[in-house]
Amino acid sequence: GKLSVGVLADDGYLLLSSYDADKEQATVQLIQINTQKTLHEWVPDFEHLNELNILSEEHSADYVAKSNLRLLNPLPVNGRLVFNNFAGLYGMNLCGENDMFTDGSFHHSNELDHESNIWVPSVAYPNSLEKKVGPFINDSIAKISPSGKLLFEKSVAEILVENGYRGLLAASSEVDKDPIHINEIQPALTDSEFWRKGDLFLSLANLNTILLYRPSSNKILWLKTGPWMLQHDINFVDNHTISVFGNDLMYLKLFDGHNSVYFYDFKTDKVTEPYQKIMKEMKVKTFSEGRGTPLSGGDLFIEESNNGRILRVSADEVKWEYVRRIDEDTIAMSSWSRYLTPQEAAPMVEQLRSNLCKK
């Protein structure tokens, strides 16, 4: 993969989760953007990871082939990377060795709260609503300590029902018994006029809905359905604005022909699409997944996950673009990579300087 134009001005890092053709498996790379150097590559032992999934066996694949196993949304936590793969939640140290594991059916995003706990979507068993409506995928929110202990879990369907939104629960298609499809939990790290530290923003893709939830009181404080459709990736823009990556799909067709990132301002109750023009021009079209992180200075970091392309854009131009090729015809799909500022990357970079893994 080569980064194109404009990278030299970018002092950030790319924490890239994708497929390494030489190693024939998914890896995570820390890439310094302005030098285009790969500072480190984590290569976990997939046989070992597969052996750990015991609890999740009855609920999800206990074995995932090496060629298919993805390291989803790696998150730096206390010197290790934490990721999931739709089964367990795993941590690996700098040498790529597994040093943390939580059994369960964890999926999609991994994010830290203000107390350094990890919030990750999960699936709750047993399903308390099953006797009313029959079986369905009972998506839940889970809070995990930095050492891997499950501290809290709550079914999203229960949250909706207990807060008077059961009508919304029934709005999704019956076909795949996946009414909610939560794909993001974004914890608030600071207090503002509109949320408190520890509140959670949830993205419920199959309901085209995002909501603000307070675990301490089990209350939905705010909820909005659309204009985003089948959305992913909620981020904080400032203390009264959030952003949402709209995949904007209906019946497997892109409603507008491309994705868009929406800004919702709590002060004005207005939705804007500041990057619509550039995303249309660059044909950003990921059907599922996708990341859109607002960066300081008004730029946006985009991962077009399905198509393996990563971009940094302003409202009217592309600053750089990155694609990891496997061969002439094949691009490595990316698995929710992160943009890290120098401050965010510093502990890892520091550790790399002093650490020599015995190989």
C-alpha positions, 0 to 999 in steps of 0.5 A: 500500500502506498499513500498518495499526495499530501501525506507529508503534512500529516503528523498522525498515524494509521492503525491499519487492520487488514489482510497481509498477503505474505503472512496469509492472515489478518494483521494490524500495522501501525503506520506513520503517515508522513514517512509512510513507514510501518513501525510495527505489525501485530501477527496473532496466532489464530489457532490459539485464538480459536481454541479460546472460544468455548462459551461462544461456541453455541452462539457463534462460530467457535472456529474461524478459518485463518483466511477469514478471521478479522481483527475488528476495530483494534483499540489501544488499551494500556499497551495492548491492542483489544479487538473482536471477531464476532466471537470473543474479545481478545487482547494482544501485547506488542509481540502479538501474543494473546494476553487478554480474553473475554468469552462471548459473542462480541462484534463491531466497535470497541471503544474506551470510556472515561474510566478506561473500560471497554464498551463493545456490542455483544449478544445477550443470552438468554433472551428475555423477550423470546417467549413473547415473540420467538427467537431473534438476535438479542444484541446487547451492550457490554462493558469490559474491564481493561483486564477482560472482566465482564462488568455490565451487559444489557439487551438493547431490545429491553432498553427500547421496550423499557423506555417506551420504544417497542414500536421501533423494535417491530419496525425492522424486517422479519426475515433475518431475525436481526431487528436491531443490529447494533454496530457502535457504542460511543461513550461520552468522555466529557460532560456537556449541556447535552450529555454526561460523562459515561452516557453512551451513543448507540447506533442501531443500524437496522432501525436507521436510529441512533440514541443517547442512553444513560446506563446508570438510570436505564434511560434513553435521553434522546433518539433520532431515526434518519436521515441516515440509513443503515448507519455506522460510526458515531463520533463527537465533533464538539460539545454539542455536535455528533457525526454519523457515517450514513451508508444510506442503503435500501434493498441493497441499493445506495439511496443517493449513489454514495455514502455521506457523513451527517453532523447533528447539532443538539443546539439547533436540532439541525442535520448537515452533510458537510462532506457530501460533495467530496464523498460523491466525487470520490465515489465513497460507496461501502455497502456495510461497515465504514468509518468517518472520523472528524479530525481537528482542523475540519478534515475527515478520516474515512474508511471505505471498509468494503472496498479497502480504501482509506481517505483523508479529506477536507470539504473540497479536496482529498488530502491523501488516499491509501489502498492495500493491494494483495495483487493487481486484481485484489484489494485487502478489505479493511477492518475498522482502522483508526486514525491516531493523533501523535498524542494517541499514538505516543504510548505505543510508539514509546513502547516500541522504542524500548521493547524487543520481542524475542523472535 
